[in-house]
């Protein structure tokens, strides 16, 4: 009986040691899997570089008895209001007071969010058809006033964009709507280009000096005009 108890006792402990060793082995294997997975995930995670907000491209009428139909022109880099509006309000808030609302015509804006986060606050956005010109952005500053900007299509080349910015921010220019201003510029320069082709030496000079002479340097005040980001 003593020997039987000894065998039973020995067998019990032997089984316990085997189970414990097996549990330890499983735990080590699990830890190795976690380390491998962690290392793999760390390598696969993309590295995001900080992206700076694009500089705004803007021309404004800064003073005068009457602003007319337009207060200036804005040349965004895309039709994405979420990414473009913050750079615009960063400039306009100190000049005009905090912009609280905007409105556009949805013709050229694929997505119009109801609220757009900008520097330190939120701008409410809306759309109206046909009350708002498709090429215009309406801005409201609570308790301060309303402003209307010509929106130059993002794909516009530098030279026509500079002409449109100058025209929209010129107090002496004709009182045209945003769409009429764009149409007039396209018609005028299409006709002038068709009337007389450039001579070879003129074409070369135009290529060298055209974009530089057409654009107004950033921060230049020309005839009560504020130009930024050209």
PAGUVO-282717 format. One line per field, with one value per residue: residue number from 0; x, y, z of N, C-alpha, C in turn. Coordinates in nm, 3 decimals, always signed. Layout:
BEGIN
pos	c(NUM; ...)
n_X	c(X; ...)
n_Y	c(Y; ...)
n_Z	c(Z; ...)
ca_X	c(X; ...)
ca_Y	c(Y; ...)
ca_Z	c(Z; ...)
c_X	c(X; ...)
c_Y	c(Y; ...)
c_Z	c(Z; ...)
This chain:
BEGIN
pos	c(0; 1; 2; 3; 4; 5; 6; 7; 8; 9; 10; 11; 12; 13; 14; 15; 16; 17; 18; 19; 20; 21; 22; 23; 24; 25; 26; 27; 28; 29; 30; 31; 32; 33; 34; 35; 36; 37; 38; 39; 40; 41; 42; 43; 44; 45; 46; 47; 48; 49; 50; 51; 52; 53; 54; 55; 56; 57; 58; 59; 60; 61; 62; 63; 64; 65; 66; 67; 68; 69; 70; 71; 72; 73; 74; 75; 76; 77; 78; 79; 80; 81; 82; 83; 84; 85; 86; 87; 88; 89; 90; 91; 92; 93; 94; 95; 96; 97; 98; 99; 100; 101; 102; 103; 104; 105; 106; 107; 108; 109; 110; 111; 112; 113; 114; 115; 116; 117; 118; 119; 120; 121; 122; 123; 124; 125; 126; 127; 128; 129; 130; 131; 132; 133; 134; 135; 136; 137; 138; 139; 140; 141; 142; 143; 144; 145; 146; 147; 148; 149; 150; 151; 152; 153; 154; 155; 156; 157; 158; 159; 160; 161; 162; 163; 164; 165; 166; 167; 168; 169; 170; 171; 172; 173; 174; 175; 176; 177; 178; 179; 180; 181; 182; 183; 184; 185; 186; 187; 188; 189; 190; 191; 192; 193; 194; 195; 196; 197; 198; 199; 200; 201; 202; 203; 204; 205; 206; 207; 208; 209; 210; 211; 212; 213; 214; 215; 216; 217; 218; 219; 220; 221; 222; 223; 224; 225; 226; 227; 228; 229)
n_X	c(+0.083; +0.198; +0.390; +0.225; +0.100; +0.325; +0.391; +0.165; +0.178; +0.421; +0.362; +0.163; +0.303; +0.485; +0.320; +0.227; +0.460; +0.508; +0.283; +0.316; +0.559; +0.476; +0.287; +0.451; +0.608; +0.415; +0.345; +0.585; +0.603; +0.378; +0.452; +0.665; +0.527; +0.374; +0.580; +0.685; +0.461; +0.425; +0.662; +0.631; +0.395; +0.489; +0.673; +0.508; +0.337; +0.249; +0.462; +0.387; +0.453; +0.453; +0.216; +0.216; -0.018; -0.155; -0.041; -0.247; -0.390; -0.463; -0.641; -0.736; -0.966; -0.881; -0.968; -1.188; -1.481; -1.691; -1.737; -1.834; -1.942; -1.776; -1.533; -1.281; -1.053; -1.012; -0.791; -0.806; -0.633; -0.761; -1.085; -1.169; -1.324; -1.279; -1.003; -0.908; -1.036; -0.945; -0.687; -0.762; -0.935; -0.751; -0.616; -0.822; -0.969; -0.823; -0.839; -1.107; -1.263; -1.388; -1.468; -1.776; -1.970; -2.015; -2.114; -2.185; -2.228; -2.334; -2.238; -1.964; -1.849; -1.787; -1.830; -1.991; -1.946; -2.143; -2.030; -1.711; -1.401; -1.179; -0.903; -0.917; -1.196; -1.528; -1.663; -1.975; -2.126; -2.308; -2.525; -2.655; -2.877; -3.044; -2.921; -2.658; -2.368; -2.196; -1.917; -1.845; -1.769; -1.936; -1.897; -1.952; -1.919; -1.987; -2.180; -2.022; -1.996; -2.051; -1.885; -1.780; -1.619; -1.448; -1.406; -1.141; -1.101; -0.931; -0.763; -0.672; -0.428; -0.123; -0.089; -0.351; -0.487; -0.361; -0.441; -0.719; -0.728; -0.627; -0.821; -1.057; -0.998; -0.976; -1.066; -1.137; -1.230; -1.476; -1.815; -1.864; -2.016; -1.895; -1.885; -1.921; -1.691; -1.488; -1.567; -1.541; -1.265; -1.165; -1.276; -1.169; -0.890; -0.870; -0.953; -0.760; -0.530; -0.584; -0.595; -0.335; -0.052; +0.232; +0.555; +0.869; +1.078; +0.926; +0.766; +0.958; +1.045; +0.807; +0.770; +0.982; +0.934; +0.664; +0.500; +0.614; +0.575; +0.302; +0.202; +0.131; +0.358; +0.366; +0.200; +0.208; +0.094; -0.106; -0.274; -0.458; -0.481; -0.456; -0.244; -0.181; +0.027; +0.079)
n_Y	c(-0.117; +0.118; +0.146; +0.175; +0.418; +0.575; +0.556; +0.665; +0.924; +1.011; +1.001; +1.200; +1.437; +1.435; +1.467; +1.726; +1.884; +1.851; +1.976; +2.236; +2.306; +2.294; +2.500; +2.720; +2.714; +2.767; +3.026; +3.164; +3.133; +3.276; +3.533; +3.575; +3.581; +3.815; +4.005; +3.981; +4.052; +4.314; +4.436; +4.404; +4.554; +4.803; +4.854; +4.866; +5.080; +5.391; +5.676; +5.994; +6.302; +6.635; +6.857; +7.165; +7.434; +7.560; +7.871; +8.157; +8.303; +8.613; +8.916; +9.234; +9.508; +9.782; +10.028; +10.315; +10.493; +10.338; +9.994; +9.856; +9.587; +9.377; +9.281; +9.205; +8.944; +8.589; +8.324; +8.010; +7.694; +7.461; +7.296; +7.233; +7.309; +7.257; +7.237; +7.471; +7.703; +7.765; +7.892; +8.123; +8.256; +8.301; +8.522; +8.707; +8.737; +8.909; +9.145; +9.201; +9.127; +8.847; +8.587; +8.437; +8.308; +8.163; +8.161; +7.991; +7.924; +7.607; +7.508; +7.487; +7.368; +7.071; +6.953; +7.078; +7.146; +7.169; +7.291; +7.437; +7.386; +7.635; +7.858; +7.841; +7.866; +7.796; +7.802; +7.852; +7.710; +7.762; +7.724; +7.871; +7.889; +8.048; +8.268; +8.338; +8.420; +8.186; +8.210; +8.338; +8.410; +8.451; +8.621; +8.652; +8.850; +8.841; +9.099; +9.286; +9.301; +9.235; +9.065; +9.024; +8.806; +8.750; +8.429; +8.284; +8.033; +7.736; +7.610; +7.807; +7.983; +8.158; +8.421; +8.512; +8.487; +8.680; +8.910; +8.902; +8.921; +9.177; +9.328; +9.274; +9.393; +9.658; +9.991; +10.160; +10.006; +9.850; +9.799; +9.497; +9.170; +8.867; +8.644; +8.782; +8.934; +8.740; +8.631; +8.859; +8.905; +8.670; +8.694; +8.940; +8.894; +8.671; +8.772; +8.974; +8.820; +8.677; +8.873; +8.974; +8.795; +8.728; +8.860; +8.683; +8.784; +8.926; +8.727; +8.574; +8.759; +8.793; +8.539; +8.538; +8.756; +8.773; +8.639; +8.743; +9.021; +9.033; +8.946; +9.077; +9.161; +8.991; +9.144; +9.399; +9.731; +9.864; +10.120; +10.135; +9.864; +9.540; +9.275; +8.935; +8.651; +8.597)
n_Z	c(+0.000; +0.080; -0.120; -0.339; -0.288; -0.302; -0.572; -0.686; -0.584; -0.691; -0.964; -0.982; -0.922; -1.131; -1.353; -1.297; -1.316; -1.588; -1.706; -1.613; -1.735; -1.999; -2.006; -1.953; -2.185; -2.380; -2.308; -2.357; -2.632; -2.710; -2.629; -2.804; -3.046; -3.011; -2.999; -3.258; -3.412; -3.323; -3.410; -3.686; -3.736; -3.661; -3.862; -4.084; -4.048; -4.188; -4.242; -4.159; -4.283; -4.155; -4.297; -4.444; -4.441; -4.742; -4.882; -4.899; -5.194; -5.287; -5.356; -5.253; -5.218; -5.032; -4.928; -4.975; -5.102; -5.201; -5.244; -5.462; -5.679; -5.619; -5.373; -5.409; -5.512; -5.502; -5.536; -5.521; -5.463; -5.509; -5.528; -5.280; -5.002; -4.732; -4.705; -4.822; -4.717; -4.446; -4.477; -4.608; -4.424; -4.222; -4.312; -4.357; -4.116; -3.926; -4.073; -4.144; -3.932; -3.744; -3.961; -3.996; -4.145; -4.470; -4.816; -5.119; -5.471; -5.573; -5.815; -5.894; -5.676; -5.544; -5.291; -5.011; -4.698; -4.396; -4.175; -4.127; -3.995; -3.892; -3.813; -3.484; -3.464; -3.597; -3.921; -4.065; -4.347; -4.650; -4.939; -5.237; -5.509; -5.771; -5.658; -5.593; -5.769; -5.975; -5.975; -5.743; -5.400; -5.103; -4.801; -4.452; -4.166; -3.833; -3.709; -3.834; -4.125; -4.479; -4.748; -5.086; -5.297; -5.601; -5.727; -5.860; -6.099; -5.994; -6.181; -6.347; -6.541; -6.446; -6.556; -6.664; -6.419; -6.261; -6.397; -6.353; -6.073; -6.039; -6.174; -6.027; -5.786; -5.835; -5.797; -6.000; -6.203; -6.426; -6.310; -6.285; -6.261; -6.101; -6.281; -6.523; -6.531; -6.560; -6.807; -6.973; -6.960; -7.078; -7.336; -7.429; -7.431; -7.591; -7.837; -7.882; -7.902; -8.131; -8.324; -8.385; -8.437; -8.228; -8.297; -8.355; -8.182; -7.999; -7.892; -7.758; -7.565; -7.431; -7.317; -7.140; -6.969; -6.919; -6.713; -6.482; -6.505; -6.511; -6.269; -5.947; -5.695; -5.376; -5.105; -5.210; -5.237; -5.455; -5.595; -5.375; -5.315; -5.181; -5.215; -5.188; -5.175; -5.448)
ca_X	c(+0.000; +0.290; +0.452; +0.124; +0.085; +0.445; +0.382; +0.060; +0.228; +0.523; +0.296; +0.090; +0.398; +0.544; +0.222; +0.221; +0.577; +0.491; +0.183; +0.374; +0.655; +0.402; +0.228; +0.559; +0.645; +0.310; +0.354; +0.701; +0.568; +0.283; +0.527; +0.740; +0.432; +0.340; +0.695; +0.694; +0.350; +0.451; +0.767; +0.575; +0.305; +0.569; +0.735; +0.407; +0.268; +0.306; +0.521; +0.323; +0.524; +0.362; +0.185; +0.186; -0.134; -0.113; -0.054; -0.362; -0.364; -0.575; -0.629; -0.848; -0.981; -0.856; -1.042; -1.266; -1.617; -1.782; -1.664; -1.888; -1.999; -1.678; -1.436; -1.150; -1.050; -0.947; -0.747; -0.774; -0.558; -0.850; -1.226; -1.191; -1.343; -1.222; -0.858; -0.875; -1.091; -0.866; -0.582; -0.828; -0.981; -0.634; -0.584; -0.937; -1.017; -0.766; -0.874; -1.251; -1.336; -1.400; -1.564; -1.860; -2.051; -1.987; -2.212; -2.137; -2.313; -2.276; -2.201; -1.823; -1.802; -1.844; -1.870; -2.007; -1.977; -2.223; -1.938; -1.571; -1.308; -1.070; -0.817; -0.976; -1.342; -1.594; -1.738; -2.091; -2.128; -2.434; -2.522; -2.778; -2.889; -2.939; -2.895; -2.515; -2.292; -2.114; -1.776; -1.833; -1.777; -1.994; -1.849; -2.018; -1.855; -2.097; -2.179; -1.926; -2.037; -2.052; -1.787; -1.798; -1.492; -1.439; -1.330; -1.073; -1.089; -0.796; -0.681; -0.634; -0.285; -0.079; -0.110; -0.492; -0.525; -0.312; -0.529; -0.848; -0.710; -0.612; -0.950; -1.155; -0.959; -0.953; -1.180; -1.171; -1.275; -1.621; -1.891; -1.908; -2.029; -1.779; -1.887; -1.903; -1.550; -1.412; -1.602; -1.484; -1.120; -1.143; -1.310; -1.075; -0.756; -0.880; -0.959; -0.631; -0.432; -0.616; -0.576; -0.198; +0.043; +0.355; +0.678; +0.959; +1.147; +0.824; +0.726; +1.065; +1.040; +0.684; +0.793; +1.077; +0.888; +0.519; +0.441; +0.667; +0.515; +0.157; +0.169; +0.169; +0.429; +0.290; +0.206; +0.218; -0.024; -0.114; -0.406; -0.540; -0.503; -0.371; -0.224; -0.108; +0.048; +0.095)
ca_Y	c(+0.000; +0.231; +0.161; +0.226; +0.561; +0.642; +0.565; +0.762; +1.056; +1.046; +1.027; +1.327; +1.546; +1.432; +1.530; +1.869; +1.946; +1.852; +2.078; +2.368; +2.334; +2.318; +2.633; +2.818; +2.715; +2.835; +3.169; +3.219; +3.138; +3.387; +3.658; +3.590; +3.623; +3.955; +4.087; +3.978; +4.132; +4.455; +4.483; +4.411; +4.667; +4.926; +4.878; +4.891; +5.206; +5.497; +5.791; +6.113; +6.428; +6.748; +6.927; +7.305; +7.485; +7.640; +8.015; +8.209; +8.394; +8.702; +9.059; +9.301; +9.653; +9.813; +10.146; +10.379; +10.522; +10.230; +9.874; +9.805; +9.452; +9.282; +9.336; +9.152; +8.813; +8.479; +8.221; +7.888; +7.591; +7.347; +7.320; +7.169; +7.417; +7.220; +7.263; +7.604; +7.815; +7.811; +7.988; +8.249; +8.323; +8.347; +8.657; +8.797; +8.763; +9.032; +9.262; +9.226; +9.069; +8.703; +8.536; +8.337; +8.236; +8.181; +8.100; +7.975; +7.853; +7.471; +7.465; +7.452; +7.316; +6.936; +6.923; +7.199; +7.105; +7.265; +7.362; +7.423; +7.432; +7.725; +7.889; +7.875; +7.869; +7.722; +7.884; +7.784; +7.724; +7.735; +7.745; +7.927; +7.892; +8.116; +8.399; +8.367; +8.398; +8.065; +8.244; +8.431; +8.363; +8.551; +8.604; +8.734; +8.863; +8.875; +9.234; +9.373; +9.328; +9.132; +9.086; +8.937; +8.783; +8.671; +8.306; +8.249; +7.887; +7.691; +7.569; +7.925; +8.011; +8.271; +8.551; +8.555; +8.500; +8.810; +9.012; +8.898; +8.973; +9.321; +9.386; +9.262; +9.477; +9.792; +10.079; +10.229; +9.910; +9.847; +9.724; +9.370; +9.055; +8.777; +8.569; +8.877; +8.973; +8.629; +8.623; +8.974; +8.885; +8.565; +8.746; +9.045; +8.842; +8.580; +8.856; +9.041; +8.720; +8.637; +8.987; +8.989; +8.702; +8.789; +8.838; +8.592; +8.849; +8.961; +8.603; +8.539; +8.853; +8.764; +8.419; +8.568; +8.859; +8.781; +8.605; +8.831; +9.153; +9.028; +8.924; +9.182; +9.098; +8.976; +9.254; +9.528; +9.816; +9.935; +10.182; +10.090; +9.719; +9.450; +9.152; +8.839; +8.514; +8.578)
ca_Z	c(+0.000; +0.082; -0.250; -0.431; -0.261; -0.352; -0.718; -0.718; -0.549; -0.789; -1.091; -0.972; -0.934; -1.264; -1.442; -1.266; -1.375; -1.734; -1.740; -1.587; -1.842; -2.122; -1.993; -1.971; -2.327; -2.455; -2.277; -2.428; -2.774; -2.726; -2.620; -2.929; -3.150; -2.987; -3.039; -3.403; -3.465; -3.294; -3.500; -3.821; -3.741; -3.654; -3.992; -4.186; -4.026; -4.273; -4.173; -4.211; -4.264; -4.135; -4.420; -4.418; -4.513; -4.857; -4.867; -4.972; -5.305; -5.260; -5.385; -5.187; -5.210; -4.891; -4.881; -5.081; -5.062; -5.239; -5.285; -5.586; -5.676; -5.566; -5.278; -5.442; -5.578; -5.433; -5.631; -5.444; -5.534; -5.535; -5.496; -5.150; -4.904; -4.602; -4.703; -4.873; -4.641; -4.330; -4.515; -4.642; -4.302; -4.146; -4.359; -4.351; -3.980; -3.869; -4.154; -4.154; -3.820; -3.758; -4.059; -3.929; -4.244; -4.612; -4.906; -5.255; -5.564; -5.576; -5.951; -5.904; -5.548; -5.534; -5.153; -4.930; -4.560; -4.320; -4.086; -4.169; -3.891; -3.932; -3.699; -3.355; -3.462; -3.703; -4.017; -4.120; -4.493; -4.716; -5.084; -5.293; -5.655; -5.849; -5.598; -5.587; -5.892; -5.961; -5.956; -5.630; -5.261; -5.012; -4.664; -4.351; -4.036; -3.743; -3.654; -3.903; -4.261; -4.584; -4.853; -5.202; -5.366; -5.722; -5.712; -5.985; -6.106; -5.954; -6.294; -6.425; -6.551; -6.363; -6.619; -6.654; -6.278; -6.215; -6.456; -6.284; -5.937; -6.051; -6.215; -5.919; -5.673; -5.888; -5.776; -6.126; -6.303; -6.451; -6.208; -6.343; -6.172; -6.107; -6.407; -6.634; -6.530; -6.619; -6.949; -7.042; -6.972; -7.177; -7.469; -7.467; -7.461; -7.705; -7.956; -7.902; -7.945; -8.268; -8.414; -8.433; -8.372; -8.181; -8.372; -8.280; -8.071; -7.900; -7.824; -7.664; -7.454; -7.356; -7.237; -7.032; -6.877; -6.909; -6.584; -6.378; -6.515; -6.492; -6.129; -5.853; -5.584; -5.253; -5.011; -5.278; -5.233; -5.582; -5.608; -5.263; -5.334; -5.104; -5.288; -5.104; -5.221; -5.592)
c_X	c(+0.087; +0.352; +0.354; +0.105; +0.204; +0.440; +0.280; +0.108; +0.331; +0.461; +0.225; +0.185; +0.462; +0.450; +0.216; +0.340; +0.562; +0.392; +0.240; +0.474; +0.585; +0.339; +0.332; +0.600; +0.543; +0.317; +0.471; +0.670; +0.472; +0.355; +0.607; +0.649; +0.395; +0.453; +0.706; +0.585; +0.374; +0.557; +0.715; +0.484; +0.382; +0.630; +0.632; +0.335; +0.330; +0.358; +0.466; +0.407; +0.422; +0.344; +0.146; +0.065; -0.088; -0.133; -0.170; -0.315; -0.485; -0.542; -0.753; -0.847; -0.968; -0.928; -1.119; -1.409; -1.715; -1.702; -1.715; -1.943; -1.905; -1.580; -1.295; -1.163; -0.970; -0.916; -0.709; -0.699; -0.643; -0.993; -1.265; -1.201; -1.279; -1.073; -0.823; -0.921; -1.007; -0.757; -0.643; -0.872; -0.865; -0.596; -0.700; -0.983; -0.955; -0.807; -1.021; -1.328; -1.360; -1.508; -1.643; -1.943; -1.999; -2.102; -2.154; -2.250; -2.255; -2.225; -2.057; -1.765; -1.863; -1.894; -1.877; -2.044; -2.061; -2.136; -1.794; -1.481; -1.198; -0.990; -0.893; -1.127; -1.397; -1.673; -1.853; -2.099; -2.267; -2.421; -2.659; -2.769; -3.028; -2.896; -2.747; -2.450; -2.203; -1.965; -1.754; -1.842; -1.830; -1.947; -1.920; -1.937; -1.961; -2.080; -2.087; -1.969; -2.033; -1.949; -1.811; -1.666; -1.515; -1.356; -1.272; -1.058; -0.946; -0.705; -0.634; -0.482; -0.250; -0.112; -0.256; -0.539; -0.482; -0.399; -0.662; -0.838; -0.699; -0.746; -1.051; -1.124; -0.933; -1.079; -1.227; -1.221; -1.426; -1.693; -1.949; -1.927; -1.908; -1.774; -1.864; -1.757; -1.463; -1.439; -1.539; -1.333; -1.089; -1.167; -1.205; -0.941; -0.758; -0.881; -0.824; -0.525; -0.456; -0.588; -0.435; -0.106; +0.170; +0.470; +0.772; +1.027; +1.049; +0.780; +0.829; +1.063; +0.917; +0.702; +0.883; +1.016; +0.739; +0.465; +0.489; +0.601; +0.367; +0.121; +0.216; +0.238; +0.345; +0.310; +0.213; +0.086; -0.024; -0.256; -0.501; -0.575; -0.406; -0.365; -0.136; -0.094; +0.061; +0.242)
c_Y	c(+0.123; +0.254; +0.217; +0.374; +0.638; +0.659; +0.671; +0.904; +1.105; +1.080; +1.161; +1.444; +1.551; +1.498; +1.679; +1.941; +1.956; +1.961; +2.218; +2.405; +2.367; +2.457; +2.741; +2.829; +2.789; +2.986; +3.234; +3.233; +3.254; +3.520; +3.683; +3.637; +3.770; +4.046; +4.095; +4.065; +4.280; +4.512; +4.499; +4.533; +4.798; +4.959; +4.917; +5.024; +5.316; +5.612; +5.919; +6.236; +6.540; +6.825; +7.070; +7.348; +7.572; +7.788; +8.064; +8.301; +8.485; +8.845; +9.128; +9.451; +9.690; +9.937; +10.205; +10.399; +10.410; +10.112; +9.818; +9.664; +9.350; +9.354; +9.286; +9.017; +8.714; +8.372; +8.095; +7.788; +7.469; +7.389; +7.249; +7.277; +7.384; +7.252; +7.405; +7.718; +7.857; +7.912; +8.124; +8.324; +8.369; +8.489; +8.753; +8.830; +8.889; +9.159; +9.299; +9.186; +8.921; +8.664; +8.422; +8.254; +8.263; +8.119; +8.097; +7.919; +7.713; +7.426; +7.417; +7.397; +7.179; +6.900; +7.055; +7.155; +7.212; +7.350; +7.333; +7.473; +7.519; +7.759; +7.933; +7.883; +7.792; +7.819; +7.800; +7.813; +7.690; +7.758; +7.792; +7.925; +7.946; +8.248; +8.437; +8.331; +8.274; +8.092; +8.340; +8.358; +8.477; +8.520; +8.700; +8.732; +8.916; +9.016; +9.330; +9.403; +9.207; +9.170; +8.983; +8.927; +8.707; +8.547; +8.269; +8.098; +7.841; +7.657; +7.685; +7.944; +8.140; +8.406; +8.595; +8.568; +8.635; +8.922; +9.018; +8.952; +9.124; +9.387; +9.384; +9.352; +9.621; +9.877; +10.145; +10.134; +9.913; +9.763; +9.596; +9.265; +8.965; +8.702; +8.660; +8.920; +8.865; +8.620; +8.737; +8.957; +8.779; +8.617; +8.846; +8.988; +8.737; +8.659; +8.920; +8.943; +8.679; +8.749; +8.991; +8.890; +8.775; +8.759; +8.750; +8.658; +8.889; +8.839; +8.562; +8.629; +8.827; +8.643; +8.449; +8.658; +8.855; +8.755; +8.698; +8.968; +9.150; +9.017; +9.040; +9.117; +9.096; +9.096; +9.390; +9.603; +9.900; +9.986; +10.127; +9.943; +9.641; +9.317; +9.059; +8.708; +8.493; +8.545)
c_Z	c(+0.000; -0.054; -0.351; -0.413; -0.316; -0.502; -0.758; -0.695; -0.651; -0.922; -1.092; -0.993; -1.072; -1.364; -1.419; -1.329; -1.527; -1.777; -1.721; -1.697; -1.972; -2.121; -2.013; -2.118; -2.412; -2.432; -2.351; -2.577; -2.801; -2.722; -2.748; -3.041; -3.136; -3.032; -3.191; -3.466; -3.442; -3.387; -3.642; -3.836; -3.741; -3.790; -4.098; -4.169; -4.111; -4.190; -4.236; -4.179; -4.240; -4.265; -4.387; -4.500; -4.629; -4.831; -4.952; -5.084; -5.316; -5.301; -5.333; -5.211; -5.062; -4.840; -4.999; -5.038; -5.093; -5.289; -5.417; -5.569; -5.615; -5.474; -5.306; -5.508; -5.496; -5.537; -5.553; -5.530; -5.567; -5.507; -5.366; -5.042; -4.770; -4.595; -4.743; -4.782; -4.521; -4.366; -4.549; -4.516; -4.214; -4.185; -4.334; -4.209; -3.918; -3.944; -4.142; -4.029; -3.848; -3.860; -3.995; -4.026; -4.385; -4.691; -5.046; -5.341; -5.582; -5.713; -5.959; -5.774; -5.526; -5.395; -5.076; -4.787; -4.490; -4.228; -4.128; -4.056; -3.951; -3.807; -3.575; -3.351; -3.581; -3.790; -4.072; -4.270; -4.547; -4.865; -5.130; -5.446; -5.689; -5.788; -5.600; -5.720; -5.873; -5.935; -5.839; -5.497; -5.176; -4.870; -4.570; -4.222; -3.939; -3.686; -3.725; -4.046; -4.352; -4.690; -4.963; -5.278; -5.495; -5.691; -5.848; -5.989; -6.076; -6.071; -6.381; -6.425; -6.476; -6.426; -6.618; -6.510; -6.223; -6.272; -6.382; -6.142; -5.940; -6.084; -6.101; -5.801; -5.714; -5.870; -5.906; -6.233; -6.320; -6.346; -6.266; -6.235; -6.189; -6.240; -6.526; -6.643; -6.595; -6.768; -7.028; -7.061; -7.078; -7.319; -7.517; -7.508; -7.571; -7.835; -7.984; -7.949; -8.090; -8.368; -8.472; -8.362; -8.333; -8.276; -8.290; -8.161; -7.962; -7.822; -7.721; -7.542; -7.367; -7.265; -7.119; -6.927; -6.846; -6.771; -6.475; -6.383; -6.487; -6.345; -6.043; -5.735; -5.456; -5.162; -5.076; -5.268; -5.359; -5.598; -5.502; -5.274; -5.248; -5.176; -5.204; -5.179; -5.368; -5.624)
